[in-house]
Amino acid sequence: MKSWIIAIVVLCSTSQSSFAHVHRIHSRHAADPAYTAALAAANRFLSAWETEDHETGIVMLTDSARQHATPEQLQDFFSPGPQAAYEISRGRRLKTQRYAFPVVLFRAAEIAGRPRTSTIVITRDSKSDWEVDKLP
């Protein structure tokens, strides 16, 4: 009787391990330091937008982006109101040192509660700083 119990225990322990499957996470993309830095810059900029930090946000704009917006437009953009929030989706490389990230901006005063979907473009300047080249 003891040998049957031992055989069942051994059989059960070996059969359970044969059904075990190790799940591995496979990354579709290799780690790209430029992508990570661009994503971090987009996050810093949108965080400045969310907290109404005009100075930090405006400093992160390229000259071209500043020229395409009036001071009133920038003031309005960086005044989203209380409970502002944002989402950043997976970005894509446009060119070397230039990335686009789809974003959704949630403002307190949205008409009918509709968030604003757009794209933010981050580029690297000649001093190796990441800047916003297109406002969302």
Secondary structure as UniProt FT lines:
FT   HELIX           2..19
FT   HELIX           33..50
FT   TURN            51..52
FT   HELIX           54..59
FT   HELIX           63..67
FT   HELIX           71..77
FT   TURN            82..83
FT   STRAND          85..88
FT   STRAND          92..95
FT   TURN            96..97
FT   STRAND          98..106
FT   TURN            108..109
FT   HELIX           111..113
FT   STRAND          116..124
FT   TURN            126..127
FT   STRAND          130..134
//
